Amino acid sequence: MPATPLVPTGPRARVRQGVQPIARGLGRLGLTPNALTLIGFGIAVVAAWLAAEQAWLAAGILVAFGALFDLFDGALARATGTASKFGAFLDSTFDRAGEAVVYLGIAWGLNVAGFPDSGLFAMAAMASAFMVSYVRAKSESLGFTPGTGMASVGLAPREVRTVFVVIGLAGAGLAGGLGQPMWVNSTGLLAIGGSMSAITLLASFTTIQRIFHVYREAKKQEQQ
């Protein structure tokens, strides 16, 4: 008897189903999934530029919008039956690039604001975030946890990291005034520095969790 296909469940699956009508609407405008991927990267670049200009709150709002927009390319591909390996590759690649450019924008903005040491926290967050993604990509290329299984392993997948980025940027913006530079403001600095530190710690722990997950999977395969 053939195995019954697993139907995705949980909050992530419900969100994906919820955005499908919007994705179809974007498709009717002539946009393709790959075009949406590139637009999403463009949103990240603008958010990074706003962070570099110390428009912290505006940057945080745009990062949050970009996170929602990022759901549309996959939803449109599934809704129109145009999902492809290249599309998945392009989406993953520009997701990583978009995340990186935001961290760089934050680091630059902190440096301009007179807090170059705090900018190092943003760079540490970027490095630890990339380790999370690298461990997943490498493990899947070696045949461990195929599909989206690895995405649920660990405390700080991309969605959680994005929440911390938005909290840090919004906190810094509100501390300095609506859409205004942070200047020398200990509350704003604590908000953005704290969020970057949290990402670094949680992402590093997630990397360790995923390494141990792959170790257990490897042991299972050896015993088969």
C-alpha positions in Angstrom: 0.0 0.0 0.0 1.5 3.4 -1.0 2.3 5.7 1.9 -0.2 8.5 2.5 1.5 11.9 1.8 2.0 14.1 4.8 -0.1 17.2 4.8 1.8 20.2 6.3 0.2 21.4 9.6 0.9 23.9 12.3 1.2 27.7 12.3 3.6 27.9 9.4 1.3 25.9 7.1 -1.7 28.0 8.1 0.2 31.2 7.4 1.2 29.9 4.0 -2.4 29.0 3.2 -3.6 32.4 4.4 -1.3 34.3 2.0 -2.2 32.3 -1.1 -5.1 34.7 -2.1 -2.7 37.7 -2.0 -0.1 35.7 -3.9 -2.6 34.8 -6.6 -3.6 38.5 -6.9 0.1 39.4 -7.4 0.3 36.7 -10.0 -2.7 38.2 -11.9 -0.7 41.5 -12.1 1.8 39.6 -14.2 4.4 39.0 -11.4 6.2 35.6 -11.3 7.5 33.8 -8.2 11.1 34.7 -9.2 10.1 38.4 -9.6 8.6 38.4 -6.1 11.9 36.9 -4.8 13.8 39.8 -6.3 11.3 42.4 -5.1 11.7 40.9 -1.6 15.4 41.4 -1.8 14.9 44.9 -2.9 12.8 45.6 0.2 15.7 44.2 2.3 18.1 46.6 0.6 15.9 49.6 1.3 15.5 48.5 4.9 19.3 48.2 5.2 19.7 51.7 3.7 17.2 53.1 6.2 19.2 51.5 9.1 22.4 52.9 7.7 20.7 56.3 7.7 19.7 55.7 11.4 16.0 55.7 10.5 15.6 52.8 12.8 11.9 52.6 13.2 11.2 52.9 9.4 13.9 50.2 8.9 12.1 47.9 11.4 8.7 48.4 9.8 10.2 47.6 6.4 12.0 44.5 7.7 8.7 43.2 9.1 6.9 43.9 5.8 9.7 42.2 3.9 9.3 39.1 6.1 5.6 38.9 5.2 6.3 39.6 1.5 8.8 36.8 1.5 5.9 34.3 1.8 4.4 35.4 -1.5 6.9 33.9 -3.9 6.5 30.4 -2.6 2.8 30.7 -2.2 2.4 31.9 -5.8 4.6 29.1 -7.1 2.5 26.5 -5.2 -0.8 28.1 -6.3 0.2 28.2 -10.0 2.1 24.9 -10.1 5.3 26.7 -11.2 7.5 25.6 -8.3 10.9 24.6 -9.5 14.3 23.7 -8.1 15.8 26.9 -9.5 13.1 29.0 -7.9 13.8 27.3 -4.6 17.5 28.0 -5.0 16.9 31.6 -6.0 14.6 32.1 -3.0 17.1 30.7 -0.5 20.0 32.6 -2.0 18.3 36.0 -1.9 16.9 35.3 1.6 20.4 34.9 2.9 21.6 38.0 0.9 18.7 40.0 2.2 19.3 39.0 5.8 23.0 39.9 5.4 22.5 43.3 3.9 20.2 44.3 6.8 22.8 43.4 9.4 25.4 45.4 7.4 23.0 48.3 7.4 22.6 48.1 11.1 26.4 47.9 11.7 26.9 50.9 9.4 24.2 52.9 11.1 25.7 52.2 14.6 29.1 53.2 13.4 27.8 56.5 12.0 25.9 57.1 15.2 29.2 56.8 17.1 28.9 53.3 18.4 31.4 51.3 16.3 31.8 48.7 19.0 28.1 48.0 19.0 28.2 47.5 15.3 30.3 44.4 16.0 27.3 42.9 17.7 25.5 43.1 14.3 28.3 41.4 12.5 28.4 38.7 15.2 24.7 38.2 14.7 25.1 37.9 10.9 27.9 35.3 11.3 25.9 33.2 13.7 22.8 33.5 11.6 24.7 32.3 8.5 26.0 29.2 10.5 22.4 28.2 11.1 21.6 28.3 7.4 24.9 26.7 6.4 24.4 23.7 8.7 21.0 23.1 7.3 22.2 23.4 3.7 25.1 21.1 4.2 23.2 18.5 6.1 20.5 18.4 3.4 23.1 18.1 0.7 24.5 15.0 2.5 21.1 13.4 2.8 20.2 14.3 6.4 16.7 15.7 7.2 15.5 16.2 3.6 12.8 18.6 2.7 11.9 21.2 5.3 12.5 19.0 8.3 15.7 20.8 9.5 13.8 24.2 9.5 12.0 23.1 12.6 15.2 22.2 14.5 16.5 24.8 16.9 15.5 27.9 18.8 16.3 30.5 16.2 15.3 29.8 12.6 15.0 32.8 10.3 11.5 33.8 11.4 12.7 34.1 15.0 15.8 36.1 14.1 13.6 38.5 12.0 11.4 39.1 15.1 14.5 40.1 17.1 15.7 42.4 14.3 12.4 44.2 14.1 12.2 44.5 17.9 15.7 46.0 18.1 15.2 48.4 15.2 11.8 49.5 16.4 13.1 49.9 20.0 16.0 52.1 18.8 13.7 54.2 16.7 11.1 54.8 19.4 13.8 55.6 21.9 15.2 58.3 19.7 11.9 59.7 18.5 9.6 58.7 15.6 11.9 58.0 12.6 14.7 60.1 14.1 18.3 59.1 14.6 19.2 57.4 17.9 22.0 59.8 18.8 23.4 59.1 22.2 20.5 57.2 23.8 21.2 54.4 26.2 17.7 52.9 25.8 17.9 52.8 22.0 21.4 51.4 22.1 20.3 48.7 24.6 17.4 47.8 22.4 19.4 47.2 19.2 22.5 45.9 21.0 20.4 43.5 23.0 18.5 42.2 20.0 21.8 41.6 18.1 23.3 39.8 21.2 20.1 37.7 21.5 20.4 36.6 17.9 24.0 35.7 18.3 23.4 33.6 21.3 20.2 31.9 20.1 21.6 31.3 16.6 24.8 29.8 18.0 22.8 27.5 20.2 20.6 26.6 17.2 23.7 25.6 15.2 24.8 23.3 18.0 21.3 21.8 18.2 21.3 21.1 14.4 24.8 19.6 14.6 23.6 17.2 17.3 20.5 16.5 15.2 22.6 15.5 12.3 24.8 13.4 14.5 21.8 11.4 15.7 20.6 11.0 12.1 24.0 9.8 11.1 24.0 7.2 13.8 20.5 6.0 12.8 21.7 5.6 9.2 24.8 3.6 10.3 22.6 1.2 12.2 20.3 0.5 9.2 
